[in-house]
Amino acid sequence: MSVPAFSRRIAAGLLAGMIGLSSATSVLADTTIRLGHVLADSHSWHKAATSFAKEVAEKTDGRVKIEIYPSGQLGTEKEVIEGMQIGTMDAGVIGSGSFQFVEPKLGIIEMPYAWTSREQAFAALDGKLGEQLAGLLKPKGIEVLAWWENGFRNITNNVRPVEKPEDLKGLKIRVTPDKVRLATFEALGAQPAPLAFGELYSALQQGVFDAQENPLSIIESSSFYEVQKYLSMTGHIWGAACLTVSTIAWSQVSPEDQAIVKEAAVRWGNEQRKMVAESELELLEKLKAKGMQVNEVDKAAFVKALEPIWESQKETFGADLLATMDTYRK
C-alpha cells in the first residue's frame, strides 16, 4: 500500500527538522572561541585568560574551547572590537577605554582621577554601573562577560621627572586613541598623539615620543624600562579590562554552557585583580632595579588642572550614568 503524498511530505519535514536539530546541537556541543589581547604572555591578562580557558574546557567537558592569542596576534584592540561586531573575531580582553569609538559612554570608567581606589571601581563595575555599560555594548554586537582590571596609569618619559602638571609641557606623549585621553594631556600642556600599542616600544626607542602612560604591569611586561628613564606615579587614570565575546560567537554556546563561561569569567576576573594588587610593590622595585627613576607627584595640582575635562564630558555621559557613578564615589 503506497504512502499518501501528504504523509510523505510530513515525514520528510520531520526528518529535515530532526537533521536540522541534530546539526544545531552539534554546533552548540563543540564551539571553539579565539580570544585575543595585545599584552605579553607574562601579563596577568594572559595568565588569568589561560586559566579561564582551562576551567571552561573542563567544566563544559570540551564543548566550549577557548584559544588564547596574546601580543596582538589577532590584531589591535580596535581591530578585535570591529571584528567582534561583524563576527570575524570571537572574543578579547580589551582595555575599557578602547570601546569609546563604538560607544563614547564607556569613557566614563577612565575619566581622570575618577576613582580613589580600585575597590571603589570594582564595586561600581560589579554593580549597576557595570550593568548599564554592558547594556550599551550589547546592541553593538558585544557581550561583556566580566570586568577585569588594567590598573592605575602612570607616566614615563625620557626628558625629566614629572612632579607637577607644568613638567609635562611640550612632552610628546603617546596615548590611547580616544578624545578624552587626548584632551586630558592637552589640558596638562603635553603634546599627545595616538599610536597602536604594538608600535609603542619602537616609537619610544626611536624618539618619536618622549613619553607614554600605562599601568606598572604593562610598563614592566613590555620592557619600557629599556627605553624610558623617569617613572612618575601620577595614578591619573584607573582603567578596567573587559572580557568580551562577539554576540555571534556567543549564540553558538548553549544557555547552560553560557552560565558556566560567565561564572568562570567572573572568578578569573577576581583572580586577575588580585594578581594586579599583589604585584604592585614588587613591580615598582623591579622597575627601580632596572634603572628607572621613580618619583611621587602633586596629585592635588593634577586633579585641579583636569577639572575642566569633567565639565566637558557631562553631555557625552548623560545625567543618569553620572548619577550612577556618583553613588559609588561617595
Phi and psi restraints in degrees (value plus and minus 20) as a CYANA .aco file:
   2 SER   PHI     -96.3   -56.3
   2 SER   PSI     128.7   168.7
   3 VAL   PHI    -102.1   -62.1
   3 VAL   PSI     110.0   150.0
   4 PRO   PHI     -77.7   -37.7
   4 PRO   PSI     129.2   169.2
   5 ALA   PHI     -77.2   -37.2
   5 ALA   PSI     -59.4   -19.4
   6 PHE   PHI     -81.5   -41.5
   6 PHE   PSI     -63.1   -23.1
   7 SER   PHI     -86.9   -46.9
   7 SER   PSI     -57.3   -17.3
   8 ARG   PHI     -82.6   -42.6
   8 ARG   PSI     -58.7   -18.7
   9 ARG   PHI     -85.6   -45.6
   9 ARG   PSI     -60.5   -20.5
  10 ILE   PHI     -83.1   -43.1
  10 ILE   PSI     -65.1   -25.1
  11 ALA   PHI     -82.1   -42.1
  11 ALA   PSI     -62.5   -22.5
  12 ALA   PHI     -83.6   -43.6
  12 ALA   PSI     -61.1   -21.1
  13 GLY   PHI     -84.4   -44.4
  13 GLY   PSI     -62.7   -22.7
  14 LEU   PHI     -83.4   -43.4
  14 LEU   PSI     -61.4   -21.4
  15 LEU   PHI     -82.8   -42.8
  15 LEU   PSI     -64.0   -24.0
  16 ALA   PHI     -82.7   -42.7
  16 ALA   PSI     -60.3   -20.3
  17 GLY   PHI     -84.2   -44.2
  17 GLY   PSI     -60.6   -20.6
  18 MET   PHI     -85.4   -45.4
  18 MET   PSI     -59.9   -19.9
  19 ILE   PHI     -84.8   -44.8
  19 ILE   PSI     -62.9   -22.9
  20 GLY   PHI     -83.1   -43.1
  20 GLY   PSI     -62.0   -22.0
  21 LEU   PHI     -84.7   -44.7
  21 LEU   PSI     -61.3   -21.3
  22 SER   PHI     -82.5   -42.5
  22 SER   PSI     -61.3   -21.3
  23 SER   PHI     -84.2   -44.2
  23 SER   PSI     -64.4   -24.4
  24 ALA   PHI     -83.8   -43.8
  24 ALA   PSI     -60.8   -20.8
  25 THR   PHI     -82.9   -42.9
  25 THR   PSI     -58.9   -18.9
  26 SER   PHI     -81.5   -41.5
  26 SER   PSI     -61.1   -21.1
  27 VAL   PHI     -83.4   -43.4
  27 VAL   PSI     -65.2   -25.2
  28 LEU   PHI     -90.4   -50.4
  28 LEU   PSI     -44.0    -4.0
  29 ALA   PHI     -99.7   -59.7
  29 ALA   PSI     -39.7     0.3
  30 ASP   PHI    -167.1  -127.1
  30 ASP   PSI      71.9   111.9
  31 THR   PHI    -137.4   -97.4
  31 THR   PSI     109.5   149.5
  32 THR   PHI    -126.9   -86.9
  32 THR   PSI     104.7   144.7
  33 ILE   PHI    -133.3   -93.3
  33 ILE   PSI     101.5   141.5
  34 ARG   PHI    -110.3   -70.3
  34 ARG   PSI      99.3   139.3
  35 LEU   PHI    -136.3   -96.3
  35 LEU   PSI     104.0   144.0
  36 GLY   PHI    -135.4   -95.4
  36 GLY   PSI     135.2   175.2
  37 HIS   PHI    -170.4  -130.4
  37 HIS   PSI     144.5   184.5
  38 VAL   PHI    -115.8   -75.8
  38 VAL   PSI     -23.3    16.7
  39 LEU   PHI    -113.9   -73.9
  39 LEU   PSI     147.3   187.3
  40 ALA   PHI     -88.5   -48.5
  40 ALA   PSI     140.4   180.4
  41 ASP   PHI     -93.5   -53.5
  41 ASP   PSI     -24.4    15.6
  42 SER   PHI    -109.6   -69.6
  42 SER   PSI     -28.2    11.8
  43 HIS   PHI    -100.0   -60.0
  43 HIS   PSI     135.5   175.5
  44 SER   PHI     -81.9   -41.9
  44 SER   PSI     -49.7    -9.7
  45 TRP   PHI     -76.4   -36.4
  45 TRP   PSI     -67.7   -27.7
  46 HIS   PHI     -89.7   -49.7
  46 HIS   PSI     -62.9   -22.9
  47 LYS   PHI     -80.6   -40.6
  47 LYS   PSI     -66.2   -26.2
  48 ALA   PHI     -89.0   -49.0
  48 ALA   PSI     -59.4   -19.4
  49 ALA   PHI     -84.3   -44.3
  49 ALA   PSI     -57.6   -17.6
  50 THR   PHI     -84.9   -44.9
  50 THR   PSI     -62.9   -22.9
  51 SER   PHI     -88.5   -48.5
  51 SER   PSI     -57.4   -17.4
  52 PHE   PHI     -78.8   -38.8
  52 PHE   PSI     -67.0   -27.0
  53 ALA   PHI     -83.3   -43.3
  53 ALA   PSI     -60.3   -20.3
  54 LYS   PHI     -83.6   -43.6
  54 LYS   PSI     -64.5   -24.5
  55 GLU   PHI     -83.4   -43.4
  55 GLU   PSI     -62.7   -22.7
  56 VAL   PHI     -81.3   -41.3
  56 VAL   PSI     -65.4   -25.4
  57 ALA   PHI     -80.8   -40.8
  57 ALA   PSI     -62.3   -22.3
  58 GLU   PHI     -87.3   -47.3
  58 GLU   PSI     -65.9   -25.9
  59 LYS   PHI     -98.3   -58.3
  59 LYS   PSI     -36.9     3.1
  60 THR   PHI    -122.6   -82.6
  60 THR   PSI     -11.2    28.8
  61 ASP   PHI      33.6    73.6
  61 ASP   PSI      17.9    57.9
  62 GLY   PHI      63.3   103.3
  62 GLY   PSI     -17.7    22.3
  63 ARG   PHI     -89.2   -49.2
  63 ARG   PSI     -50.6   -10.6
  64 VAL   PHI    -141.5  -101.5
  64 VAL   PSI      97.8   137.8
  65 LYS   PHI    -134.6   -94.6
  65 LYS   PSI     111.1   151.1
  66 ILE   PHI    -136.9   -96.9
  66 ILE   PSI     101.9   141.9
  67 GLU   PHI    -122.5   -82.5
  67 GLU   PSI     111.0   151.0
  68 ILE   PHI    -123.4   -83.4
  68 ILE   PSI     110.3   150.3
  69 TYR   PHI    -143.8  -103.8
  69 TYR   PSI      83.5   123.5
  70 PRO   PHI    -105.6   -65.6
  70 PRO   PSI    -199.7  -159.7
  71 SER   PHI      37.5    77.5
  71 SER   PSI      12.5    52.5
  72 GLY   PHI      50.6    90.6
  72 GLY   PSI       1.8    41.8
  73 GLN   PHI     -81.6   -41.6
  73 GLN   PSI     -49.6    -9.6
  74 LEU   PHI    -116.9   -76.9
  74 LEU   PSI     -17.6    22.4
  75 GLY   PHI     100.8   140.8
  75 GLY   PSI     159.6   199.6
  76 THR   PHI     -90.7   -50.7
  76 THR   PSI     149.6   189.6
  77 GLU   PHI     -81.1   -41.1
  77 GLU   PSI     -60.4   -20.4
  78 LYS   PHI     -82.5   -42.5
  78 LYS   PSI     -61.8   -21.8
  79 GLU   PHI     -86.4   -46.4
  79 GLU   PSI     -58.5   -18.5
  80 VAL   PHI     -87.0   -47.0
  80 VAL   PSI     -61.7   -21.7
  81 ILE   PHI     -81.8   -41.8
  81 ILE   PSI     -68.3   -28.3
  82 GLU   PHI     -81.0   -41.0
  82 GLU   PSI     -59.6   -19.6
  83 GLY   PHI     -85.6   -45.6
  83 GLY   PSI     -59.2   -19.2
  84 MET   PHI     -82.6   -42.6
  84 MET   PSI     -55.6   -15.6
  85 GLN   PHI     -85.1   -45.1
  85 GLN   PSI     -53.4   -13.4
  86 ILE   PHI    -125.9   -85.9
  86 ILE   PSI     -21.1    18.9
  87 GLY   PHI      69.8   109.8
  87 GLY   PSI     -11.4    28.6
  88 THR   PHI    -108.9   -68.9
  88 THR   PSI     -32.3     7.7
  89 MET   PHI    -144.5  -104.5
  89 MET   PSI     123.3   163.3
  90 ASP   PHI    -109.7   -69.7
  90 ASP   PSI     -69.1   -29.1
  91 ALA   PHI    -180.0  -140.0
  91 ALA   PSI     145.3   185.3
  92 GLY   PHI    -183.5  -143.5
  92 GLY   PSI     132.4   172.4
  93 VAL   PHI    -120.0   -80.0
  93 VAL   PSI      96.2   136.2
  94 ILE   PHI    -155.2  -115.2
  94 ILE   PSI     118.6   158.6
  95 GLY   PHI     -79.5   -39.5
  95 GLY   PSI     113.5   153.5
  96 SER   PHI     -78.1   -38.1
  96 SER   PSI     -53.8   -13.8
  97 GLY   PHI     -83.7   -43.7
  97 GLY   PSI     -43.5    -3.5
  98 SER   PHI     -90.7   -50.7
  98 SER   PSI     -32.8     7.2
  99 PHE   PHI    -103.8   -63.8
  99 PHE   PSI     -20.8    19.2
 100 GLN   PHI     -85.7   -45.7
 100 GLN   PSI     -46.3    -6.3
 101 PHE   PHI     -92.8   -52.8
 101 PHE   PSI     -39.5     0.5
 102 VAL   PHI    -111.6   -71.6
 102 VAL   PSI     -62.6   -22.6
 103 GLU   PHI    -165.4  -125.4
 103 GLU   PSI      81.5   121.5
 104 PRO   PHI     -75.4   -35.4
 104 PRO   PSI     -47.5    -7.5
 105 LYS   PHI     -84.0   -44.0
 105 LYS   PSI     -40.0     0.0
 106 LEU   PHI     -84.2   -44.2
 106 LEU   PSI     -37.1     2.9
 107 GLY   PHI     -87.0   -47.0
 107 GLY   PSI     -33.6     6.4
 108 ILE   PHI     -83.3   -43.3
 108 ILE   PSI     -50.2   -10.2
 109 ILE   PHI     -83.3   -43.3
 109 ILE   PSI     -58.6   -18.6
 110 GLU   PHI    -125.3   -85.3
 110 GLU   PSI      11.4    51.4
 111 MET   PHI     -89.9   -49.9
 111 MET   PSI     127.5   167.5
 112 PRO   PHI     -81.2   -41.2
 112 PRO   PSI     110.2   150.2
 113 TYR   PHI      33.2    73.2
 113 TYR   PSI      17.6    57.6
 114 ALA   PHI     -91.7   -51.7
 114 ALA   PSI     -51.1   -11.1
 115 TRP   PHI    -143.9  -103.9
 115 TRP   PSI     113.2   153.2
 116 THR   PHI    -106.2   -66.2
 116 THR   PSI     -36.3     3.7
 117 SER   PHI    -173.2  -133.2
 117 SER   PSI     136.7   176.7
 118 ARG   PHI     -85.9   -45.9
 118 ARG   PSI     -52.6   -12.6
 119 GLU   PHI     -82.6   -42.6
 119 GLU   PSI     -56.2   -16.2
 120 GLN   PHI     -82.3   -42.3
 120 GLN   PSI     -63.8   -23.8
 121 ALA   PHI     -87.6   -47.6
 121 ALA   PSI     -59.7   -19.7
 122 PHE   PHI     -79.3   -39.3
 122 PHE   PSI     -65.2   -25.2
 123 ALA   PHI     -78.8   -38.8
 123 ALA   PSI     -61.1   -21.1
 124 ALA   PHI     -88.5   -48.5
 124 ALA   PSI     -65.1   -25.1
 125 LEU   PHI     -95.9   -55.9
 125 LEU   PSI     -48.6    -8.6
 126 ASP   PHI    -101.7   -61.7
 126 ASP   PSI     -26.1    13.9
 127 GLY   PHI    -133.4   -93.4
 127 GLY   PSI    -160.5  -120.5
 128 LYS   PHI     -85.9   -45.9
 128 LYS   PSI     -58.7   -18.7
 129 LEU   PHI     -80.9   -40.9
 129 LEU   PSI     -64.2   -24.2
 130 GLY   PHI     -81.8   -41.8
 130 GLY   PSI     -59.4   -19.4
 131 GLU   PHI     -83.0   -43.0
 131 GLU   PSI     -64.3   -24.3
 132 GLN   PHI     -83.9   -43.9
 132 GLN   PSI     -63.2   -23.2
 133 LEU   PHI     -88.9   -48.9
 133 LEU   PSI     -59.8   -19.8
 134 ALA   PHI     -83.2   -43.2
 134 ALA   PSI     -57.1   -17.1
 135 GLY   PHI     -84.7   -44.7
 135 GLY   PSI     -47.2    -7.2
 136 LEU   PHI     -96.2   -56.2
 136 LEU   PSI     -50.0   -10.0
 137 LEU   PHI    -103.4   -63.4
 137 LEU   PSI     -47.5    -7.5
 138 LYS   PHI     -77.6   -37.6
 138 LYS   PSI     -66.0   -26.0
 139 PRO   PHI     -85.7   -45.7
 139 PRO   PSI     -34.3     5.7
 140 LYS   PHI    -107.6   -67.6
 140 LYS   PSI     -17.6    22.4
 141 GLY   PHI      71.3   111.3
 141 GLY   PSI      -2.3    37.7
 142 ILE   PHI    -149.3  -109.3
 142 ILE   PSI     106.9   146.9
 143 GLU   PHI    -123.0   -83.0
 143 GLU   PSI     105.4   145.4
 144 VAL   PHI    -107.5   -67.5
 144 VAL   PSI      97.2   137.2
 145 LEU   PHI    -105.6   -65.6
 145 LEU   PSI     -55.7   -15.7
 146 ALA   PHI    -187.7  -147.7
 146 ALA   PSI     136.9   176.9
 147 TRP   PHI    -119.8   -79.8
 147 TRP   PSI      94.3   134.3
 148 TRP   PHI    -119.2   -79.2
 148 TRP   PSI    -183.3  -143.3
 149 GLU   PHI    -146.9  -106.9
 149 GLU   PSI     121.6   161.6
 150 ASN   PHI    -122.6   -82.6
 150 ASN   PSI     -65.8   -25.8
 151 GLY   PHI      94.0   134.0
 151 GLY   PSI    -198.4  -158.4
 152 PHE   PHI     -97.3   -57.3
 152 PHE   PSI     112.0   152.0
 153 ARG   PHI    -110.7   -70.7
 153 ARG   PSI     121.3   161.3
 154 ASN   PHI    -150.1  -110.1
 154 ASN   PSI     138.9   178.9
 155 ILE   PHI    -118.7   -78.7
 155 ILE   PSI     113.4   153.4
 156 THR   PHI    -138.6   -98.6
 156 THR   PSI     132.0   172.0
 157 ASN   PHI    -179.5  -139.5
 157 ASN   PSI     153.8   193.8
 158 ASN   PHI    -134.9   -94.9
 158 ASN   PSI      -9.7    30.3
 159 VAL   PHI    -127.5   -87.5
 159 VAL   PSI     -71.9   -31.9
 160 ARG   PHI    -183.6  -143.6
 160 ARG   PSI     141.9   181.9
 161 PRO   PHI     -84.1   -44.1
 161 PRO   PSI     118.7   158.7
 162 VAL   PHI    -123.9   -83.9
 162 VAL   PSI      91.4   131.4
 163 GLU   PHI    -135.5   -95.5
 163 GLU   PSI     -43.5    -3.5
 164 LYS   PHI    -162.9  -122.9
 164 LYS   PSI     142.3   182.3
 165 PRO   PHI     -72.0   -32.0
 165 PRO   PSI     -58.4   -18.4
 166 GLU   PHI     -81.6   -41.6
 166 GLU   PSI     -43.3    -3.3
 167 ASP   PHI     -90.0   -50.0
 167 ASP   PSI     -35.0     5.0
 168 LEU   PHI    -105.7   -65.7
 168 LEU   PSI     -29.3    10.7
 169 LYS   PHI     -75.1   -35.1
 169 LYS   PSI     102.8   142.8
 170 GLY   PHI      62.7   102.7
 170 GLY   PSI     -27.2    12.8
 171 LEU   PHI     -92.7   -52.7
 171 LEU   PSI     113.7   153.7
 172 LYS   PHI    -103.7   -63.7
 172 LYS   PSI      91.1   131.1
 173 ILE   PHI    -141.5  -101.5
 173 ILE   PSI     112.1   152.1
 174 ARG   PHI     -99.2   -59.2
 174 ARG   PSI     112.8   152.8
 175 VAL   PHI    -151.2  -111.2
 175 VAL   PSI     146.5   186.5
 176 THR   PHI     -88.0   -48.0
 176 THR   PSI     132.2   172.2
 177 PRO   PHI     -99.8   -59.8
 177 PRO   PSI      47.6    87.6
 178 ASP   PHI    -157.6  -117.6
 178 ASP   PSI     132.3   172.3
 179 LYS   PHI     -82.3   -42.3
 179 LYS   PSI     -59.6   -19.6
 180 VAL   PHI     -85.1   -45.1
 180 VAL   PSI     -62.2   -22.2
 181 ARG   PHI     -85.8   -45.8
 181 ARG   PSI     -60.7   -20.7
 182 LEU   PHI     -81.6   -41.6
 182 LEU   PSI     -66.7   -26.7
 183 ALA   PHI     -83.3   -43.3
 183 ALA   PSI     -56.2   -16.2
 184 THR   PHI     -79.4   -39.4
 184 THR   PSI     -68.6   -28.6
 185 PHE   PHI    -100.3   -60.3
 185 PHE   PSI     -43.5    -3.5
 186 GLU   PHI     -86.2   -46.2
 186 GLU   PSI     -60.2   -20.2
 187 ALA   PHI     -84.6   -44.6
 187 ALA   PSI     -46.8    -6.8
 188 LEU   PHI    -108.4   -68.4
 188 LEU   PSI     -19.8    20.2
 189 GLY   PHI      69.6   109.6
 189 GLY   PSI     -16.4    23.6
 190 ALA   PHI    -103.1   -63.1
 190 ALA   PSI     158.0   198.0
 191 GLN   PHI    -136.3   -96.3
 191 GLN   PSI      63.5   103.5
 192 PRO   PHI    -101.1   -61.1
 192 PRO   PSI     130.3   170.3
 193 ALA   PHI    -172.9  -132.9
 193 ALA   PSI     125.8   165.8
 194 PRO   PHI    -101.1   -61.1
 194 PRO   PSI     135.0   175.0
 195 LEU   PHI    -180.8  -140.8
 195 LEU   PSI     121.3   161.3
 196 ALA   PHI     -79.1   -39.1
 196 ALA   PSI     120.1   160.1
 197 PHE   PHI     -77.9   -37.9
 197 PHE   PSI     -59.2   -19.2
 198 GLY   PHI     -82.3   -42.3
 198 GLY   PSI     -38.4     1.6
 199 GLU   PHI    -119.7   -79.7
 199 GLU   PSI     -22.0    18.0
 200 LEU   PHI     -88.1   -48.1
 200 LEU   PSI     -65.4   -25.4
 201 TYR   PHI     -76.3   -36.3
 201 TYR   PSI     -69.5   -29.5
 202 SER   PHI     -87.1   -47.1
 202 SER   PSI     -53.0   -13.0
 203 ALA   PHI     -86.2   -46.2
 203 ALA   PSI     -57.8   -17.8
 204 LEU   PHI     -90.1   -50.1
 204 LEU   PSI     -60.9   -20.9
 205 GLN   PHI     -81.2   -41.2
 205 GLN   PSI     -58.8   -18.8
 206 GLN   PHI    -107.4   -67.4
 206 GLN   PSI     -23.6    16.4
 207 GLY   PHI      59.3    99.3
 207 GLY   PSI      -5.4    34.6
 208 VAL   PHI     -84.0   -44.0
 208 VAL   PSI     -55.9   -15.9
 209 PHE   PHI    -142.8  -102.8
 209 PHE   PSI     126.2   166.2
 210 ASP   PHI    -103.9   -63.9
 210 ASP   PSI     -49.0    -9.0
 211 ALA   PHI    -165.7  -125.7
 211 ALA   PSI     146.6   186.6
 212 GLN   PHI    -174.1  -134.1
 212 GLN   PSI     150.1   190.1
 213 GLU   PHI    -159.4  -119.4
 213 GLU   PSI     107.8   147.8
 214 ASN   PHI    -181.0  -141.0
 214 ASN   PSI     144.4   184.4
 215 PRO   PHI     -85.6   -45.6
 215 PRO   PSI     138.7   178.7
 216 LEU   PHI     -76.1   -36.1
 216 LEU   PSI     -58.7   -18.7
 217 SER   PHI     -81.3   -41.3
 217 SER   PSI     -56.4   -16.4
 218 ILE   PHI     -98.5   -58.5
 218 ILE   PSI     -57.9   -17.9
 219 ILE   PHI     -78.4   -38.4
 219 ILE   PSI     -61.1   -21.1
 220 GLU   PHI     -97.4   -57.4
 220 GLU   PSI     -70.1   -30.1
 221 SER   PHI     -88.0   -48.0
 221 SER   PSI     -43.3    -3.3
 222 SER   PHI    -115.8   -75.8
 222 SER   PSI     -16.6    23.4
 223 SER   PHI      40.2    80.2
 223 SER   PSI      13.7    53.7
 224 PHE   PHI     -86.6   -46.6
 224 PHE   PSI     -38.2     1.8
 225 TYR   PHI     -81.9   -41.9
 225 TYR   PSI     -38.8     1.2
 226 GLU   PHI     -95.5   -55.5
 226 GLU   PSI     -42.7    -2.7
 227 VAL   PHI    -146.5  -106.5
 227 VAL   PSI      -9.6    30.4
 228 GLN   PHI    -157.7  -117.7
 228 GLN   PSI     120.4   160.4
 229 LYS   PHI    -120.5   -80.5
 229 LYS   PSI     -63.1   -23.1
 230 TYR   PHI    -125.2   -85.2
 230 TYR   PSI     115.7   155.7
 231 LEU   PHI    -141.7  -101.7
 231 LEU   PSI      96.6   136.6
 232 SER   PHI    -129.4   -89.4
 232 SER   PSI     103.4   143.4
 233 MET   PHI    -102.0   -62.0
 233 MET   PSI      48.0    88.0
 234 THR   PHI     -94.9   -54.9
 234 THR   PSI     -55.2   -15.2
 235 GLY   PHI      31.0    71.0
 235 GLY   PSI      16.3    56.3
 236 HIS   PHI     -91.0   -51.0
 236 HIS   PSI     -42.5    -2.5
 237 ILE   PHI    -164.1  -124.1
 237 ILE   PSI     116.4   156.4
 238 TRP   PHI    -124.0   -84.0
 238 TRP   PSI     112.3   152.3
 239 GLY   PHI    -141.8  -101.8
 239 GLY   PSI     124.7   164.7
 240 ALA   PHI    -111.7   -71.7
 240 ALA   PSI     144.9   184.9
 241 ALA   PHI    -137.6   -97.6
 241 ALA   PSI     120.2   160.2
 242 CYS   PHI    -126.8   -86.8
 242 CYS   PSI     101.8   141.8
 243 LEU   PHI    -107.1   -67.1
 243 LEU   PSI      88.1   128.1
 244 THR   PHI    -145.5  -105.5
 244 THR   PSI     136.8   176.8
 245 VAL   PHI    -159.5  -119.5
 245 VAL   PSI     125.8   165.8
 246 SER   PHI     -83.3   -43.3
 246 SER   PSI     117.4   157.4
 247 THR   PHI     -83.1   -43.1
 247 THR   PSI     -45.3    -5.3
 248 ILE   PHI     -88.3   -48.3
 248 ILE   PSI     -66.9   -26.9
 249 ALA   PHI     -87.2   -47.2
 249 ALA   PSI     -58.5   -18.5
 250 TRP   PHI     -82.1   -42.1
 250 TRP   PSI     -53.7   -13.7
 251 SER   PHI     -88.8   -48.8
 251 SER   PSI     -34.6     5.4
 252 GLN   PHI    -105.1   -65.1
 252 GLN   PSI     -23.2    16.8
 253 VAL   PHI    -124.1   -84.1
 253 VAL   PSI     114.0   154.0
 254 SER   PHI     -85.5   -45.5
 254 SER   PSI     135.0   175.0
 255 PRO   PHI     -74.7   -34.7
 255 PRO   PSI     -58.4   -18.4
 256 GLU   PHI     -84.2   -44.2
 256 GLU   PSI     -63.6   -23.6
 257 ASP   PHI     -94.8   -54.8
 257 ASP   PSI     -49.7    -9.7
 258 GLN   PHI     -78.9   -38.9
 258 GLN   PSI     -61.5   -21.5
 259 ALA   PHI     -82.8   -42.8
 259 ALA   PSI     -59.9   -19.9
 260 ILE   PHI     -84.9   -44.9
 260 ILE   PSI     -64.2   -24.2
 261 VAL   PHI     -83.6   -43.6
 261 VAL   PSI     -65.5   -25.5
 262 LYS   PHI     -85.2   -45.2
 262 LYS   PSI     -59.6   -19.6
 263 GLU   PHI     -83.1   -43.1
 263 GLU   PSI     -62.6   -22.6
 264 ALA   PHI     -87.6   -47.6
 264 ALA   PSI     -56.3   -16.3
 265 ALA   PHI     -82.6   -42.6
 265 ALA   PSI     -62.1   -22.1
 266 VAL   PHI     -89.7   -49.7
 266 VAL   PSI     -63.3   -23.3
 267 ARG   PHI     -80.9   -40.9
 267 ARG   PSI     -65.6   -25.6
 268 TRP   PHI     -97.0   -57.0
 268 TRP   PSI     -39.4     0.6
 269 GLY   PHI     -86.7   -46.7
 269 GLY   PSI     -62.6   -22.6
 270 ASN   PHI     -84.6   -44.6
 270 ASN   PSI     -57.9   -17.9
 271 GLU   PHI     -87.5   -47.5
 271 GLU   PSI     -59.8   -19.8
 272 GLN   PHI     -85.5   -45.5
 272 GLN   PSI     -57.9   -17.9
 273 ARG   PHI     -81.3   -41.3
 273 ARG   PSI     -60.5   -20.5
 274 LYS   PHI     -83.4   -43.4
 274 LYS   PSI     -60.3   -20.3
 275 MET   PHI     -78.3   -38.3
 275 MET   PSI     -62.7   -22.7
 276 VAL   PHI     -83.0   -43.0
 276 VAL   PSI     -69.8   -29.8
 277 ALA   PHI     -82.8   -42.8
 277 ALA   PSI     -63.5   -23.5
 278 GLU   PHI     -91.0   -51.0
 278 GLU   PSI     -42.5    -2.5
 279 SER   PHI    -113.6   -73.6
 279 SER   PSI     -29.9    10.1
 280 GLU   PHI     -75.4   -35.4
 280 GLU   PSI     -75.1   -35.1
 281 LEU   PHI     -84.7   -44.7
 281 LEU   PSI     -60.6   -20.6
 282 GLU   PHI     -82.8   -42.8
 282 GLU   PSI     -62.3   -22.3
 283 LEU   PHI     -83.8   -43.8
 283 LEU   PSI     -61.8   -21.8
 284 LEU   PHI     -80.7   -40.7
 284 LEU   PSI     -63.2   -23.2
 285 GLU   PHI     -86.6   -46.6
 285 GLU   PSI     -57.6   -17.6
 286 LYS   PHI     -81.9   -41.9
 286 LYS   PSI     -64.2   -24.2
 287 LEU   PHI     -86.8   -46.8
 287 LEU   PSI     -57.4   -17.4
 288 LYS   PHI     -84.3   -44.3
 288 LYS   PSI     -62.4   -22.4
 289 ALA   PHI     -85.5   -45.5
 289 ALA   PSI     -46.8    -6.8
 290 LYS   PHI    -101.0   -61.0
 290 LYS   PSI     -21.8    18.2
 291 GLY   PHI      85.7   125.7
 291 GLY   PSI     -17.9    22.1
 292 MET   PHI     -95.0   -55.0
 292 MET   PSI     119.9   159.9
 293 GLN   PHI    -113.1   -73.1
 293 GLN   PSI      98.1   138.1
 294 VAL   PHI    -124.2   -84.2
 294 VAL   PSI     115.9   155.9
 295 ASN   PHI    -160.8  -120.8
 295 ASN   PSI     131.1   171.1
 296 GLU   PHI    -103.6   -63.6
 296 GLU   PSI     147.6   187.6
 297 VAL   PHI    -150.4  -110.4
 297 VAL   PSI     147.1   187.1
 298 ASP   PHI    -103.7   -63.7
 298 ASP   PSI      66.7   106.7
 299 LYS   PHI     -83.4   -43.4
 299 LYS   PSI     -55.0   -15.0
 300 ALA   PHI     -79.5   -39.5
 300 ALA   PSI     -58.8   -18.8
 301 ALA   PHI     -86.9   -46.9
 301 ALA   PSI     -58.0   -18.0
 302 PHE   PHI     -87.5   -47.5
 302 PHE   PSI     -63.8   -23.8
 303 VAL   PHI     -78.1   -38.1
 303 VAL   PSI     -66.6   -26.6
 304 LYS   PHI     -83.8   -43.8
 304 LYS   PSI     -62.0   -22.0
 305 ALA   PHI     -84.7   -44.7
 305 ALA   PSI     -44.4    -4.4
 306 LEU   PHI    -123.0   -83.0
 306 LEU   PSI     -15.4    24.6
 307 GLU   PHI     -76.1   -36.1
 307 GLU   PSI     -59.4   -19.4
 308 PRO   PHI     -81.0   -41.0
 308 PRO   PSI     -44.9    -4.9
 309 ILE   PHI     -84.7   -44.7
 309 ILE   PSI     -60.5   -20.5
 310 TRP   PHI     -82.7   -42.7
 310 TRP   PSI     -63.6   -23.6
 311 GLU   PHI     -81.8   -41.8
 311 GLU   PSI     -59.1   -19.1
 312 SER   PHI     -90.6   -50.6
 312 SER   PSI     -39.1     0.9
 313 GLN   PHI    -122.4   -82.4
 313 GLN   PSI     -19.1    20.9
 314 LYS   PHI     -76.2   -36.2
 314 LYS   PSI     -62.9   -22.9
 315 GLU   PHI     -89.1   -49.1
 315 GLU   PSI     -56.6   -16.6
 316 THR   PHI     -83.3   -43.3
 316 THR   PSI     -67.7   -27.7
 317 PHE   PHI     -99.6   -59.6
 317 PHE   PSI     -54.1   -14.1
 318 GLY   PHI      65.0   105.0
 318 GLY   PSI     132.6   172.6
 319 ALA   PHI     -82.1   -42.1
 319 ALA   PSI     -57.6   -17.6
 320 ASP   PHI     -84.8   -44.8
 320 ASP   PSI     -68.0   -28.0
 321 LEU   PHI     -86.7   -46.7
 321 LEU   PSI     -60.8   -20.8
 322 LEU   PHI     -84.5   -44.5
 322 LEU   PSI     -57.6   -17.6
 323 ALA   PHI     -86.3   -46.3
 323 ALA   PSI     -60.8   -20.8
 324 THR   PHI     -80.9   -40.9
 324 THR   PSI     -66.1   -26.1
 325 MET   PHI     -80.8   -40.8
 325 MET   PSI     -63.1   -23.1
 326 ASP   PHI     -81.8   -41.8
 326 ASP   PSI     -49.0    -9.0
 327 THR   PHI     -85.8   -45.8
 327 THR   PSI     -43.6    -3.6
 328 TYR   PHI    -116.0   -76.0
 328 TYR   PSI     -31.9     8.1
 329 ARG   PHI    -116.7   -76.7
 329 ARG   PSI     -19.7    20.3
